[in-house]
């Protein structure tokens, strides 16, 4: 068993009214600090715009990164040399929960690439091993391509 920590910090910077309070916050992973915010559609127009990753984006990115890391590990074990991996993942928010995340990894290989079937099987195995995917009720679809 291992523990994984993150610190989320928000500070008031003016009146604390729904129409005006800042949704900006900081997400810290040890010494790494990332700006956070609410999703743009959840922020009233009367609040000053600011950059930041919203929780829904962070959730989608966690699923994508976990899948990628397992894929790279498994590809390395199979001796396939991965040059590049790009995933433009998309999550769908249905009223009160993220019901589906679609991962669309495009992978470039150096030298011999796996067959499409072997590539798909490797992604299936990565999906099965992903700790994040195994922790959520969200449907996670994987639509891989070889570049």
Secondary structure by P-SEA (a helix, b strand, c coil): cbbbbbbbbbbbcccccccccccbbbbbcccbbbbbbcccccccccccbbbbbcaaaaaaaaaaaaaaaaaaaaaaaacccccccccbbbbbbccccccbbbbbbbbbbccccccaaaaaaaaaaaaaacaaaaacccbbbbbcccc
